Amino acid sequence: MSVYLHDIPLDQAKSVFQDALRNANLWQILAVEEIPLDEHAVGRTLAEPVWAKMSAPHYHASAMDGFAVRAFETNGALLTAPKTLVYGEQTTYVDTGDPLPEWANAVIQIEKTEPVTAAGELDENVRQPYGIRIREGTTPWKHVRAMGEDMVATQLVLPAGHTLRPFDLGAVAGCGHVSVRVSKKPCVAVLPTGSELKAIGEPVAAGDIIEYNSLVLAGQVNEWGGDGIRFPITADRFAAIQETVRRAAVDHDLILLNAGSSAGAEDFSAHVIASLGTVLVHGVAVRPGHPVILGLVDRTDGEGVVPIIGVPGYPVSAALTGEIFVEPILARWLGRRPYEPETIEAELTRKHVSPLGDDEYARVAVGRVGDRVLAAPIARGAGVITSLVRADGLAVFPAGSQGQPAGAKIPVRLYRTTAEIDCTIFAIGSHDMTLDLLAQFLTGRGRRLTSANVGSLAGLVALRRGEAHFAGSHLLDPDDGSYNWRYIERYLPETPITLMTLVGREQGLIVPPGNPKGIHSLSDLVSQDVLYVNRQRGAGTRVLFDYHLGQAELTAEQITGYEREEFTHLAVAAAVAGGRAECGMGIMAAARALELDFVPLFQERYDLVIPTEHLNSDLLRPLVDLLQDGDFRADVGRLPGYDVSLMGMIQTKNGIV
Amino acid sequence: MSVYLHDIPLDQAKSVFQDALRNANLWQILAVEEIPLDEHAVGRTLAEPVWAKMSAPHYHASAMDGFAVRAFETNGALLTAPKTLVYGEQTTYVDTGDPLPEWANAVIQIEKTEPVTAAGELDENVRQPYGIRIREGTTPWKHVRAMGEDMVATQLVLPAGHTLRPFDLGAVAGCGHVSVRVSKKPCVAVLPTGSELKAIGEPVAAGDIIEYNSLVLAGQVNEWGGDGIRFPITADRFAAIQETVRRAAVDHDLILLNAGSSAGAEDFSAHVIASLGTVLVHGVAVRPGHPVILGLVDRTDGEGVVPIIGVPGYPVSAALTGEIFVEPILARWLGRRPYEPETIEAELTRKHVSPLGDDEYARVAVGRVGDRVLAAPIARGAGVITSLVRADGLAVFPAGSQGQPAGAKIPVRLYRTTAEIDCTIFAIGSHDMTLDLLAQFLTGRGRRLTSANVGSLAGLVALRRGEAHFAGSHLLDPDDGSYNWRYIERYLPETPITLMTLVGREQGLIVPPGNPKGIHSLSDLVSQDVLYVNRQRGAGTRVLFDYHLGQAELTAEQITGYEREEFTHLAVAAAVAGGRAECGMGIMAAARALELDFVPLFQERYDLVIPTEHLNSDLLRPLVDLLQDGDFRADVGRLPGYDVSLMGMIQTKNGIV
């Protein structure tokens, strides 16, 4: 057969697959199983409704510790004209939960009775006195839990399709059941294939990829109520993959064949599926994840077919293929509603362009700044698993929309609760490694820190647009050696701002171990024809570099690689470590982290620029406290190249506070 | 010691307990354990941050199938002036994911190249031709996934306190880890005590209670990340309970001692805890659940203490004690954020009075009717586990508030997602057993049916206030024998209404098996001095009863028990079955369900009264469809005493549609 890859719309792909499953009697609960009614039934989905086998309570029960009575015999009792009921004839003691005697129809709480002797004295035999004196009448069925008050035999207690919660089990037990009939857990084989894959823990060389998609897919399957079974890695050979699929098609309900789903020379998935069954769909108009395959293979040991999904190899594509295709099938097989995430309406922080023909699932960071809920796209490729880790939700840009302008209100399917969103501090601006530590310490104080690294200047611009709670900034004023105020006055003239100093830090040149080119100053960059890697325009480090270039009477044109921009200190260090550049400017900590050499040149101050309205909010209080916290200061002080003596210094426009 | 029970405010109780735990070094992660990085790590909470051990990618990788090049050598290539790069010298083939050769800095997609021979002809050796012809230049790092694009070695990948999701595992594996350090699962002993308790499956007599609180509590503990261990039932003897607690205090982190937490004669919990340690709190001002005990017992086999909670016996109290006291401790021990449910603002459908001194946790049904989100309190006692099962959320009425008036906006902590709330059909009015079947069938069609049984008239009044999507009603017009329209015109004169008939049903007298008093008509109720149980005012069955009383020239005063009201057919049948009454009027199905006799007297029609605006909504479409569905009709037809011939008949004010 010839492999084609022709993207069809998502809805169409789903309905082709569903129709095929329906024809194979696989668009329904797979099987019913009866399991004991114990705590492990939580999370299972009822395959059949639960009807009450007996009433609860199954008898009339006293709802109080007290005395059972006939209500009409209490009529007329008054504070000033008490009545006495004779024990054994007109009343008897009952504890909470005791059955009511046949003749009784109400209970009087013990504290509303006086035990008395025949002579009318207080009786010491409190629970079996001669009689009880009451000073108030009662009404029928008062303080009685009538039979069936909770559940009446034969009533519906829980519908089929309901996923059991802890207290549901109580109700099922309470109406007389000892087991529950639930849908069988679908058994899903996860098949990693690829000659470049290495299992977790195996040594890796250049070109090797750590295989973790099967971990993500099996984890998803388990979370959605199935049973994910990871297979060992199969090499990229047609016969080997075919054999693995044949083995999986014996005793699994669904097969996820990971990678090789595209149309390249070593993409065998479609061929294998065609050789064992039918390729129904190859290519869906969805990004990331478009080279997905939906098919059926013949069951190896008997009648029928096993659905198979060719899952694309990029990790974000693989995880989203799970959400888009696997979850709804598991929901159907379990007989439960498909998972529907909480959705929030958020304002897009910047224009987002999406491919015309595809539904695009963009990962976004979500935060509440003032009254606005903001969604900032995490603009990274399908290979970047951390774009999912950092995402607070998914924004779906439907095919044909071509994206949305900045400020557009878009629905976001949340990965977090709105409570988590509400405790998120949205940071933007320059990157500093201390922010990682800050994030870690904030987690311990009930806050989440989300930071977008766009550079110092872009951070101030974002603050002006009200898009963050603070911006990290280290912008030098070349005139007076001060930090940040000059730029704040230019970019945020109207906004009351407070500066809190995070750290002082050393900036310098990051070079390979041993400093092979012997670089000791900016002019060496030119004289040694060094391949430089720069920071992006607007970054404080870029400003610093340009300033000192000018001081050294050098120009950008003289620096080879000046136009190559990275967005963080660590990315610069990684470029040097990876041989893509011979030198870059950054902080000492980044150099040390990747075991590179560092040529210190300048000291600088890194401040948090905080709109004063946010500074005093509940949300930011833990941040402000942390900058005075001894443990945090000590941990930061241990990082190489940092000076914590100014940490927590507060300044307003009028000077240090 | 003397047992006292003096309710203190919830916040105070929590802080007393927390201080004691803090002093015992138990207000922190209990222990760290290292577990393998496999799919079972999902749901575990990181005890330490995850820092990247290696970068991802850990080498510069081609992002496309194509040819690696030096970007500067492609400069100047044009559609009309192609350039040829010599294979092996200037270019080499790379698959997606392959490492970039040292000398290369960009990749050109295979489809943008032409393989050529030295003579400039097309080369058949597509991937290793003599050379490639290109008609467009490229830029450095184009189609390259640079080392560290996803994660840079040493960066923070996930903070401590983060609960692992499937794709988090991918990131942790991708940056070189083979295991994760997570907080140990707290081990929680759940100890049911009580001589009246029977384990699930044991036979029960009057006075016995099926023990299921331990099931609910253990299920909760597991769901919150702990390990719930159920102990067998211990009888109500001080020494036996003391011994069980001593056994649990060997190797558990927390003990939940269920029931006996009040101050009654057989409530041993506080005494036992005092004998083995300290009672810190006995009684918290929270309803349900106030007789809670918070304490510490000495660890049986060594140093230190084990926290113990005396959990009240009523099932709703027990489950809420779990939510209020146990969950936050587990969160602290796991190092994660306490669970914060989604909260929605809803309008209270009716006045709710709550006890002045206590925080009250009221279970409410929540639904969206038109533009309003409504919360209807499920006004039932702490013994009614189904009040939790049916609840869509909890409304907290804080101490001192004394409740709220109808229409007040209150925050509701949801038990369901807002997506589930949005697919909820809110029904009110008269009860019919067919509604249980309807609920079951609607579940299969993506809808949830929540019904409040208030009787036919109250249902119409609720519709007038816009508080439901439909009302079930069977109100006879005594003048012309028609159903419902007369009352709709009186109560809903302004609202366009459509009636859909659900069923025709037989009404009659429900009597004990064998009809011992020989009742065959309403006049027999008087002549035989029968103890009657009535339906509440406004119920269609009550209207029918009153009408026929009048026809038989009888008065309410002649009927013994006329004033005793039940709210459903099944409750009336249960009253007869339980001996609380000798007769009640209701439907045949209710009598049959409890194996009672039935004296048929009248036929009546049960309709769904639907405001026309809702009838045509997406929400109600599945309901409308169901009334035309053969399977549903057949299932209802199988219930005794029902006539389905009119099912689905549609009427408006102007007649049958």
Interface residues (C-beta under 8 A of the other chain):
Chain A: L37 D38 E39 H40 A41 V42 G43 P49 S55 A56 P57 H58 Y59 H60 A61 A63 D65 D95 T96 G97 D98 P99 E102 N105 R127 P140 W141 R145 A146 M147 G148 E149 D150 M151 V152 A153 T154 Q155 L156 V157 L158 P159 A160 G161 H162 R165 P166 F167 D168 L169 G170 A171 A173 G174 G176 V178 E196 I200 G201 V204 A206 G207 I209 I210 Y212 N213 L215 V216 L217 A218 G219 Q220 N222 E223 G228 R230 G264 A265 E266 G313 P315 A319 G322 R337 E340 P341 E342 T343 R380 G381 G383 V384 I385 T386 L388 V389 Y415 T417 T418 A419 E420 M433 D436 L437 A439 Q440 T443 G444 G446 R564 T568 L570 A571 A573 A574 A575 A577 G578 G579 R580 A593 L594
Chain B: L37 D38 E39 A41 V42 G43 P49 S55 A56 P57 H58 Y59 H60 A61 A63 D65 D95 T96 G97 D98 P99 E102 N105 R127 P140 W141 R145 A146 M147 G148 E149 D150 M151 V152 A153 T154 Q155 L156 V157 L158 P159 A160 G161 H162 R165 P166 F167 D168 L169 G170 A171 A173 G174 G176 V178 E196 I200 G201 V204 A206 G207 I209 I210 Y212 N213 L215 V216 L217 A218 G219 Q220 N222 E223 G228 R230 G264 A265 E266 G313 P315 A319 G322 R337 E340 P341 E342 T343 R380 G381 G383 V384 I385 T386 L388 V389 Y415 T417 T418 A419 E420 M433 D436 L437 A439 Q440 T443 G444 G446 R564 T568 L570 A571 A573 A574 A575 A577 G578 G579 R580 A593 L594
